[in-house]
Amino acid sequence: MDKSQEHFLKELLAEFKVEASEHYQNIVNGLITIEKTKDTSIKNSSIEFIFREVHSLKGAARAVNLLDIEKLCMSLENIFNSLKKGQSNLSSPMVESFHKAADLLNLLLTDVNNDKNNSGKYNLTQILKNLEFVHQNSLSRKEEKLTENKTSTAEADNSIIVTESIPTETIIEQDDNIKQPSVEHQTVRISTQKLNNLLQQSEELVSLKSTFEYYTNELQNIQYQFAQRYRKANKKDFVSENGHLDESLTEYLASEKTFSKKLDDELYLLSKEMEQFQRVANRMIDELLHDVKTTLLFPFSSMLNIFPKLVRDLSKEYEKEIDLEIVGDTIEIDRRILEEIKDPLIHLIRNCIDHGIESKSERVAKGKPSKGNIEIRIIQNIDRKIELHVTDNGAGMDKAKIIHSAQKLGILKPNEEDKLSDSEVYQLIFSSGISTSPFITDISGRGIGMAIVSEKVTKLGGTIELKTQKDLGTHFIISLPQTLSTFRGVLIKTNEQLFVIPSSSVERAIRIESSDVKTVESRKTICHKNETIALAALSDVLRITNQNKKKSSEDHFHLLILNSAQRKIALIVDEILGEQEGIVKDLGLQLQHVNNIAGTTILGNGKIVPILNPSELMDSTSQAILSADYAFENKASTENIVQKSILVAEDSITIRTLLRNFIENAGFLVKTAVDGQEAYNYLQNESFDLVVSDIEMPRMNGFELTAKIRENRKFADLPIVLVTALETADDKQRGMQAGANAYIVKSSFEKSNLIDTIQRLL
C-alpha cells in the first residue's frame, strides 16, 4: 500500500469511528427503551429503529473492511428482522444477550485502529453462538405457541436457565489496556455561525494594526524632537571668553520651557488615547478569546449518553431497580472539561447505586417505592457557570459514621464535631480516607474516591458540595466554569531565581517557625492540620546553588504546601511574590524531557519564567535532603514511630511469602501462620494490630477464623482483611457477615490495594 492509499484509509477509518459511535449509542439507547417501556407500539418502533442502525453500521463496517464488526452486526440484523416481522418473541435473556453484544461492539470500535486480529481476545465466536442460540430458541417457542404445544412453558424455562448461565467473563475477555465505554472522536463539529463570528472578530483585529502604527509614529516623532533638541543643546556654549555666562542662556531656557510644556501636553494626550485604546483592544481580545473557546463547547448529552446503560448494568450488578432521569443535557460546556468530569461523575453515580440507594426489600420496609431514582440535572447560570446536580432518593449519609471515620484518621479531634455545622461535617466526606462503608472490597469502601472527585473538580476551577437527609437521599452540586480559564500560578523566588507553581496544586502558603520542624524516620517534616507532611527546600529539589547565599539563621521560613494526586509536600522558598495569570508555553522538542519543568510563562515585564511540574516535584522531593543552608537541627525534635504488627494467615507458601514481602516493605512487622488455627493460637499469646487472612485453608478457613476472632471481646476492634480467590457476591456477603473489615479478590489484587487497605484500617 502506497502512502496516499494509507493516508486515505486513515481518514476513512477516522470518519467511520465518528459515524459508528453514533450508531452504537443509538443501539444502546434503543435497547434501554425496549427494556423499560411496556408500551407495545414504542417497543416495535424501537426494534425498527435498532434494525436500521445495525444495518447501517454493517454497511459502513464492510466499506472499511472491518469483518468482525460486520459479522456481529449481521447476526443482530437477522434477529431484529425476525422480531420486526413477528417471527420471534422478545425475552429477557434475548435483551441481555443484546447488551453483551453491544459491549463487545463497543470494544471492537475502540480497537478499530489496531491492525491485529483480536476477535479471539473478545471471544466473538462465543457471542455469535449465544445470539444464535437465543434466536433459535425464540423461533421454536413462537412455533410451539402457535401450535399450542403444552410443553412449551417447560422448554422455555430451561432455555432461559441455559442462556442466563453464560457468564459475561467467558464471552468477553477484556484487555486491561482497553478503555471503555466511549469511542474517541478525532474531529470537532462547529456550526457555521460560530465560524462566521470568529472570522468577523478576526477581521476587526486588522484595525489594531493601523492604530498601533499611528501610536508608534507619534512616539517616534516625540523621540525625534527630543533628539534634535539634545544635539542643538550640546553645540551651544553659554560661557564667554572671560568665564561669565552668556546672556543668551536666559533666552534658551525660556525656549526650552515652552518646548517641554508642548511635549508634556502631547505626551499627556497620547497617554490618555493609549489608555482608551488599551481598553478597546482588551475588550476585542477577550471577546475573540471567548468566542474561540465556544467552538470547543459540546452539549452534556455527548458525555451523558453512556449513563443510561451504565446505570442499567450497575443496577443489575447490585440487584437493585433504579431509574435514571437526565435534564438539561443540551447545555454546552468546554469539551476539555466534559472529558475531565466524566470519571468523577461515573464515580458519583456508582456511589449512589452502591451506597446510596437501598435494596428493594429495605426500601419497601421503609415504605418507599421499591424502585430507586437518580437524577442528573444541568443548569446554566447568568455568570456562565454550569451547575451539575446529581440526586438520589436513597438512604442519605450517616453523620455519625462520617464523624467516627474522621476522628479515627485524626482529621477531627474528640468533641471537635460539636463546633461544626451539619454542612461542614458532610463536607468531610471529600477528605482522603473518609468512608461511611464498614466493609472494604477491591473496588469500594477505601475512602479515596470522593477525595479524587473533589480534587478533579477543584483542578477544573469548580466547587462541589452536598446536601443529605436520612432516608430521603443525597444531593451533590458541582459548579464548573463553562470554559477553561487561562493559566494561574503562584510566583515564587528561591536562590534569586523566579518560578511559577500552578495555583491548582497549591493547598496553602504558610510561614513556620524553626521549632515547628520535626524529624520523623530521618526525614524533616511539619505537622499541618493534624497531618505530617514531608519538608524540603525547593532549591535542593531543583539542585540550584547560590555561592553568594549565606547560611540561613532566621527563625521562620516561607512554605508552600502542594497537593497533587493525593500526595502532599511542603517546600521552603525564599519569597512568595503573589499570583500570576498567563499563557503556558511548552519547552519545545529539544527540552521536553527536562525534569520538574512543565513549561514557561511570560510576566508582564516580558521576563520568561519556568512553570514547575507538581507531580514531578513530588518524586524529586523524596530524594532531596535539606542542605546546610537550613539549620534547625538544634530546635527540631525527633519522634519515635512504633511499627504496627500484622498477622498473615495463608496456606500457600508462595502467596504467604509474597504477602509478607509486600507488607514488610511498607514498614510493618509481619508474622505468618499456615492456617486459621495457627493464626488464632498466635492471637492468644501475642499482640497484633491487624489480621490478613486467606479463606480456603485447612483446619480452620478464613470465614471460621474471622467468626472466632469476633466471638472474643478482646479482639472486638481488631481489623481483619480477607484476601481470596473467591469473588462472588455471596462470598463477599459471607465475609462481611463473619465480621471482616475488608475483602480483596486475588484476581484484581495489587500491592497498593492491600497496603492502602491496611493503612486505612489502622
N, C-alpha and C positions, 0 to 999 in steps of 0.2 A: 504494500500500500504506500503510495507516494504521500508527501507532506500535505498536499492540497486535499487529498481524499481523507487523510487522518484529521485534518482541521475541520473539514465538513462534517465528519462523523461526530466529533466532539460537540460541535454546535448543535447537531441533530439530537444527540443524547441530552444536552442541556435543555433543549426545548421539550423533549419527551418527559424529562423529570418534572418540569413545571406542570405540563398537562396531566401526567399520570398522578401527581399528588392531589390534584383537584378531583380526578376520578375516584381515587382511593378514599378521600374524605367524604365524597358524596355516597359511596358504597357503605361506609361505616355509619353515616347519618341515617341512611335508608334502613339499615339493619336494626338500629336502635329504635326507629319509628315503628317498624314491624313488631318488635319485641314488646313495646309499651302500649301500643294502641289496641283497642278492642273493636274498633270500627272496621268492618269488613271492606268497605269501599276505600278507606285510607290504606289498608294493608295491600289491597290489589293494586292501587296506584303506586305504592312504594315498590312492590315487586316489579311492576312495569319499568319504573324509574331505574332500579338497580340493574335490571336486564339490559337496558340501553347503555348504562355506564360501563358495565362489564364488556359489552360488545365493542364499545368504542375503544376501551383500553386494550382489548385483544388485538384490534386492528393496528393501533399505534405501536404495540409491542412487536408485532410481526414486521412492521416497517423498519424497525431498528434492529431486527434480528435477535430479540430477547426471547428465546424459546421457552424458558421456564415460566416466565410471566404469561406468555401466550397459552401454554398448556393449562395453567391454573385458571385463567380467565375462560378458556373453552369449557372446562369442567363446570365452572359456576354458571356459565351461559346456558348450558344444557339443562341444568337443574331449574334455573329461573324460567326458562322457556316452558318447561314441564309444569311448573307452578302457575305460570301465567295462563296456560291453556286448561288448567284444572285437571291435569292428568295425575298429579300427585298432591299430597296434603302437606301443609306446613306443620312441623312439630318442634318441640323444644330441643331435642337432640340435633335436629337439622339446623336450627338457628345457631346453636352452639358450635357446630362444625363450620358454619359460615364465618363466625367470628374468628375461629382459629385459622381459617383460610385467609381472612383479612389480615391477621397478624403476620402470617407468612408473606403475604403480598407486600406488606409494608417493609419487611426485612429485605425482600428481593429488590424493591425500589431503592432502598437505602444503599444497596450494594451494586447499583447499576454500572458505575464506572470501573468495577473490578473485572478484569479480563478473565479471571479464573472461573471455572465451573463449580459453583457452590451449592448445586441442587442437593448433593449428598449431605452437606452440612445442615441444610434446612429440612432434610427429610421430606422433600417434595413428593416422593413416591407414596409415602405413608398418608400424607394429606389427601392426595388424589384418590387413594383407596378408600379412605374414610368418607369422602364426599360421594363416591360411587356407592358405597355401602348404604348410606342413609337415603340416597336417591332411589336405589333399587328396592329398599325396604319400604319406602313411602309408596312406590308404584304398586308393590304387592299388596300393601294394606289398602290402597284405593280399590284394587280389583276385588279383594276379599269383601270390602264393604258393599260394593255394587252387587255381588252375588250373595250377600247376607250370610257369609260363612260364619258359623258360631265360634270358631276357634280363633277369629281374628284378634280378639282382645288379648288373649294369652300370648300370641305370637308378637303382637305389637309391644307388649310389656317386655318380653325377652329382648326384642331388638333395641329398646331404649336402654336396657341394662348394659348390653354389649357396647353400644355406641358411646354411652357416657363413661364407660370404664376405661376408655382410651385416654391416658393422661397427656396433658399438654407437653410434658417434658420429652415424651417419646416421639412427638410429632415434629416439634421444632427444637432443634438443638442449637441454641443461640451461641454465637461467639461473643466473648466478653468485650471485644473491641467494637461491636456493633452498637450504634446509638439509635434509640428509637424514642418516640414513635413518629417523628417528623422526617420529611424528605426536604433537604436543604435547598432553598431557592437560590439560584445564581444570578437571577435577573430581578430588576425592580420595575414595576409598572407605575408610571407617573402620568397624571392627567395632563392634557394639552393646556388647560387653563393655568396650571401651576407653572408649566414651562414658559408660557406666554408672559406671566407675571415676572418670572426671573429675567427673561430677555428684556422686558421693558425697564426693569430696575437697573440691569447691567448697562443699558444704553444711557440711562441718566448719569451713570458714573463718568461718562465722557466729559460732562460739564466740569467735573472736578479737575480734569487735566488743564483746561483753559484757565480756571480760577487759580490753581497752583502756579501756573505760568505767569499770571498777572502779578501775584504777590511776590514771586521770585524776582521779577523785573523791578518792582518797586523797591525792594530791599537792596538789590544790586545798584540801583540808581542812587539811593541814600549813601551806600558804602562808597560809591564813586565820588560823590560830593565831598565826603569826609577825606578821602584820599587826596583829592585835588587841593583841598584847603590845607592839609598837613604838609604837602610838598611846598606850597607857597610860603607857609609859616617858616619852614626850615631855611628858605632862601633869604628871609629878612634878617637884618641885623639892626637892632634898636639901640646899639651903643655907639656913641660918636667917638671921634678921634681922641677927644680929651677925657674919655671914660665916662661921660654922662649919658643918661638915657635920652633917646631921640624923642622929639615932640610927637612924631607920627605914631608912637606907641598908643597914645590915648585914642587916636582915630581908629587904629587897628582893633583895639579891644572893643570899641563900640560896634564896629562892623561884625566882629566875631559873636558878640552878644545877640545881635539881630539874626545872624546866621543860625546860631544854636537854638534860638526861640523858634525859628521857622522849621528847623528839622525836628525839634521836640514836638511841635504840633502835628507834623506829618507822621511821626512815629506813633503818636497817641492815636490818631485816626486809623492808621494802619493796624495797630494792635486791636482796636475795637472791631474793625472789619474782620480781622482774622478770628477773633473770638466767635463772632456770629457765623463765620464760615465753618469753624470747627463744629459748632452745634448742628449746622445743617449736614455736614459730612458725617458726623456721628449718627444722626438720625437715618441717613441714607444707608450707611453701612449696617446699622442694627436691623433695619427693615429687610435689607438684602439677605443678611445672615439668617434672620427668622424665616424668610421665605425659602431659602436653600434648605433649612432644617425641615420645613414642612414637606419637602419632597421625600423625606425619609419617614414620614408618618404613615403608619399602617393601622387598619382597624383591629381592635382587640379580637375580632372574630377569626383573624388569620392565625392566632395562637390558641384561642379557646376552643377551636373546632375539635381538638383532641380530647377535651374534657368529658363530654358525654360518654364516650367509650371507656375512658379511664374510670369514671365513677361506676359505670356498669360492671367492669371487670373487678374492681376492688370490692364492690358490694357483694358479688358472688364469692370472692375470696374470704370475706369476713362473715358470710352468711347473713347478710342484712338486706333489707329492702330500702332503697334510697332514691329519691327523685332529685334531679339537678335542674335548676332554673337559672338561665343566663339573661341578664337585662342590660341593655346599653352597649352591646358588643360592636356597634357601628362606630363608636367614638374612636378617634385616631390618637396614636402616641408614637413617639420615635421608635423605629424598628429595633434599634440597638437596645433600648430599654425593654422592649417587648421580649427580646431574646433572653435578656438577663433575668427578667422577673418570672419567666416560665417555671424554672425549677423550684423557686420558693413557693410559687402558687400551687404547684403539684404537691409540695410537702404539706402546705396548709390543708389542702383537700384530703390528703391521706390521713392527716391528724384528725380532721373532722369525722372521717369514716371509722378510723381505728379507735380513737379515744373519745370523740365527742358524742356521736350518735349511738344510742344503746341498742342492744339486741332486740328482736321482735318481742320476745317474752318480757323483757324488762320494760319496754315501752307500754305494753298492754297492762302490766301490773301497776304502772304509774297513771293509767287512764289516758295515755297518749295514743295517737294513731300508730299502728304497727309499722307504717312506712315513714322513714325519716325524710328530711328535706334539707338540701343545701342550695343556697342562692349566691350567685356571683353577680354583683351589680356594679356597673361602671358609671361614674358621674364626672362631668367636666365642669369645673368652677370658672367663675369670671376671670380669675387671675391666671388662667391657663394651667392650673394644677389639675391633675387627674386623681380622683379618689376611687380606689378599688375596694369594694365591700365584700367580704366573704362571711356568710352567716349560716349557722346550722341550728336546728331545733332539738339539740341533744341534751345531755345531762349537765352541761356547763362545767366550769372548772372548780375544783375543790380548794378553797382559800387556805384551809389548814394544811393540806398536803404541800402546797407551794411554800408556805412558811417553814414547815418542817424540813423540806429539801434545802431551802436557802440557809437555814441555821446549821444543817449538817455540813454544808460546804463552807461555812464561815462567812457567807455573804451577809447574813443577818446575825447580830448578837442576841443573846437571850433577852426577851421582853422588849426588844427594839421594834417589833412589829406593831406595838401599841402606838408608836409615833407615826406610822404610815397609814395613809388612806387606802381604801379598797383598791382604787385605781393604781396606786403605787405598788401594792402587793402583787397585783396581777401582771404588772409590767416586769416583775422579776422573772417571769416565765421565759423572757428573752435573754436571760443570763446563761452563760455556758454551764452545763451540768445540772440545771434545774429541770426536774421532771416530776409529774404527778403520778406516773405509772410505777407501781410497785414491782413490776416484772420487766426484766430486760431481755430482749431477743436480739438476733443478729441484725434486725432492721429497725427496731424502735426501742424507746424507753431509755436512751442514753443521755437525753437532755442537751444534745448539741444541735438538733435540727432547728429549733426555734431561734437559737443564737445565730445560726448561719442565715436564716431568713432575715433577721433584723440587720445583720451585717451587710447583706446584699442590698437591702432597701436603703440603708444609710449610704452605702457606696454610690448609689444612683442619685443621691441628693434628696431622698424621701424620708418619710417617717412612718412608723407603724404603732398602732395602739389597739387595745382590745377592750371589749365590754362583755361581761358574762353574768348570767344569773342561774342559780341552781335549778335544774330540771327544765329550764326554758331555752338554754342554748348559749352559744358563744358567737360574738360578732367581732371580726377583725377589720380594721380600717387602715388601708395602706394609701398614703398620699405620695404622689410621684410628680415630678415635672413632666410637661408634655414633650420637651426636647432636652437633650443633654446640654448642660451649660459649658462654658469654656473652662479650662483647667484652673483650679485654685490650689495654691500651695503655701506652706509656711516658709518664709525666707529666714535662713539662719546663717551664722558665721562661726567657723571653727578654724583656728590657726591662720587667721587673716584671709580665709577663703570663703566665698559665698556658695551656698547650696539651697535648693528648694526641696521640701518633702511634701508629697501630696496631702492636702488637708484631710482627705477621707481616711487616711491611716493614722492621723494624729489624734489620740484619745484625749490628751491633756498636756499642757505646758505648765510646769511647776518649778519651784525653787526649793531645794532641800539643804539642810544643814549637814555638816560632816558627820555629826553624831547619828544621823538617820541611816547611815550606810552600815549594813551587816555583812558578815561573811558566813555563807551557807554552803557547805560542801566545797570549800576552796574557791567559791565564786562570790564576787561582790554583788550585793542585792539591796533593794529597798523594799519597804512594805507600804503599799498604797491601797487604801480601802480594803484592808484585811487580806491583801493578795501579795505574795512575794514575787518580785519581778527582777530579773537579771539586769545588772547595771554594766554599762560600757561607755567609753568615750568615743564619740564619732570620729575624732582624729585617729584613734587607734584602729577602729574598724576599717577606715579608709586608708590607713597607713600613711597619713600625712604628717610630716615632721616640720618643725619650725625651729631652726637653730637659735633664733633670737628670743624665743619664748622662755620666760622664766618659770621656774617650778611654782605651781600654784600654792599659795599659802592662805587662800581665802577660806572662810568658814562656811560658805554656801556655794551652791552650784546650780546652773540652769539645766533643766531636764526636759526632754520631750518623751512622753510615753507613747510608743507606737503600738498599734493593734492591727495585725494582718493575719487573716486565716486562723483566728482563734489563738494566735501566739502574741505574746507581749514582750517588749524590751524597753528599757529606759536608757536614753542616750544623753550623755553630758555634752553640751555645746557651750561655746563662749558667749554668744549673744542670740537672742530671738528677736528678729527685726520686724516681724509682722506678717500679714497675709498678702499674697500677690495673686493677681489674675492674669492669665496669659494663654498663649497657644503652645502646645508641645511640638517640638521639632525633633525628629529622630536623629541618630548619630551617623546615619549612612551605613553602607555595607562594610566599609573599612573598619568601623568601630562598633559594630553591632554586638560584639561579644565582650565589651568592657563590663566587668563585674560592678554591681551596685549602682550603675547609672542607667536610667530608663530613657533619658533624652535630655533636651535642653529647652530653656525658655529665655525670652529676651525681656529685660527690665525696661522701665520707662526711659532710663538714661542710655539705652542701647547696649548695655552690658549683657553678654551671654553667660547664663548661669546653669550649671548641671542640675538635673532633676534626679533625685535619688530613688532607687527601686526598693520599697519597703520589704518585700518578701526576700530579696537577696540580702538585704541588710540583716534580716533575722538569721540567715545561715552564716553570714560572716561574723556576726556578733558572738556566736558560740565558740569561735576560735580566737576571739580577741581578748587580751589580758590588759587590764588597766595599767598604763605606763606610770613611771615615777613622777610624771607631771602632776598627778593627783594623789597627794599623800594624806590619807586619813586613816591609816592603819592604827595609829595610836588611839583614835577616838572610836574606831569601829569595834563592835563586839562580835563574838563568834557564837553561833547557835549550834548545839549538838542535835543532829537529826537521828531519831530512833528508827531503825529499819523495821518494817512490818513483816510478819511471818505468815507464809502461805502454806497450806497443806494441800498436796495434789494426790488424788486417788485415780489411778489408771492402770489397767492390767497389761496393756501393750507396752513393752519395754521401749519400742521406737517412739511412740507418741509420748510416753512418760518422760523420756529424755528430752524430746522436743519442747514440751511444755516447761520442763524445769529450766532449760536454757533461756527460753523466752522470758520467763518471769524473773529469773536471776539477773538477766541483762537489764531489766527495767529497775533494778535496785532493791529487790525484795529478797528476804531469806526464804528458802524453799525446803520442805521435807516431803518425800514421796511415799505413797503406800500402794501396794499391788492390788488391793481390792477395798471394798467398802468396810469390811470387818476390821482390817488392819488400820484403816483410817480412823475408825471410831475408837479403837484401842488407843491410838496416839492422842486423840482428843481428851481421853480420860486422864492422861498423865502430863500433857504439855499444853501450853497456851498458844493459840493461833488466832490471827486476825481475819482470816478468810479461808474458805474451802473451795477448791476447784475439783470437780469430780466427773468422771465418765459415767454413763448409765449402765451399759452392758458389761458387768463384771461378775466373776464367780463369788460364791459365798454370800455376799451382800451387794446388790446392784445400787446404782446411783439414787433411784427413787426411794429405795428402802433406807439408804444411808441418810438421805435428806429428811425423811419422816422421823427416823430415830433421833437425829440431832434436834429436831423441833420438839420432840417429846420431853427433852431435858431442858428445864428452865435456865440452867446455867448457860446454854447456847442459844437462848431465845433471839438475841440480836446478832448472832454470827452470820455474816453474809455467805451465801452458797451460790456458786456458779456451776451450771451443768454444761459440759462440752461434749457433744454426742453426735453420732451419725443419724439418729432418729429425728426426722424433720416434719412429721405430720402434725397437724393442728391438735390432734388428740394427745400426742406425746408431750407437746408444749403445755397443754392444759393440765396434764397429769403432773408435770414438773412444778407448775405453779401451785397446784393443789397440795403437793407434798411439802411446799414451803420454800422452794428455791427462789432466789432473787434475780437470777438471770439464766438465760437459755441460749447457748450459742451452737449453731449447727456446723459440724466439721466441714461440710461441703462448701460453705461460704466463710470458713474460718480464716482469719488473718491474725498475724501477731498483734497488730494495732487494735483489732477488735477486742481481743482478750485483755490486753493491758489497759485500754481505755475503760473497759467494764470494771476491772479490778480497782483502778484508781477512783472511779466514780463511786463504787460501793464502800470504799474506805474513806 
